[in-house]
Amino acid sequence: MEGIIINYRRGRKTQTTNQMIVQVPEVDTKEKAEELVGKTVVYECVGKDKKEIKGKVTFAHGGKGAVRVLFEKGMPGQAIGQTVRLN
């Protein structure tokens, strides 16, 4: 299953760089999003090294099926709009 990174989790004046909001195309309700909690998420960095940054779905975000993902370290800004794998 694949998802798209929408943005960082943020407030009005703060931004949490290791938490991202991810939208999964097949998921469109909060109830379906809550079923994804606990799944592993993998982001493959572009470049020579082909690093993988792993994370975990922690909560549903909003009512339209987005989820909050906690990654192991800060995510680059180039990740916004890119795809991630959910296992």
N, C-alpha and C positions, 0 to 999 in steps of 0.2 A: 504494500500500500504506500502511496506517495502523498506528500503534502507540500504546500507552498508556504515559505516564511513570509509573513505579512509585515511584521515590525518588531522592534524591541518591546518588552514590557516596560511601560513608562508612566510617569506622572506628569504633572504640569511643568515641573522644573527638574525632574530627575529622570534618569534612564538606567535600567538594569541591564548590563551588557551580557550577562550569562543567561538571561531569560528571554525567550522569544515567543511571539504569538504565531501559531501555525494553523492554516486553514486546510482541511482535508476535503477534496471535492465530493466524495461520497457521503460525507457527514453534514447534515443540515439542521439538526436540532440539538438542544442541550443534552437530552437524554442519550443520544447516540454518541456525543462527545464524551460523556462521563464513562462510557464503556471502554474508551481508549486509555483511561488513566492507568499508569503503570507500564505502558509499552515503551520499548526502547526506540530512540530516534537517532539516526546517523546522518550527519552532514559531511559530504566529501568536498574538501577545499580544492579549488582550481589552482593549477600551478604545477611546477615540476615535481614537488614532493608527494602530492596526492595524499595529504593527511586526512584523517577522519576525526571529527569531533562528535562525541557521543553524548546523548542526553536522555531524559526521561520525561514522559508526560505526567504533569502533576495535577492539573485542574482543568475543568472546562472554563472557557473564557467567553462570556456573553451568552446570548440565546440562539445564535445562528450556527453553532457547531465548531467554532474555533477552540483550540486548546492551548494551554500554557505549557511550555517545555523548558525544563531546567537543564542547561548544558553544563559540562564539567569545567569549562573555562569560558572566558569572554569570546563572543562571536564577532567576526569582522563585519563591517558595514556592507561589504560586497555580498553578504549572504542574503540580504533582503531581496525578495523576489525569486530566489533560487529554490530548487526542490530538495526535499529530504525524504529518507526512507523510514517507514515505521515498521517495526518487527513485532 
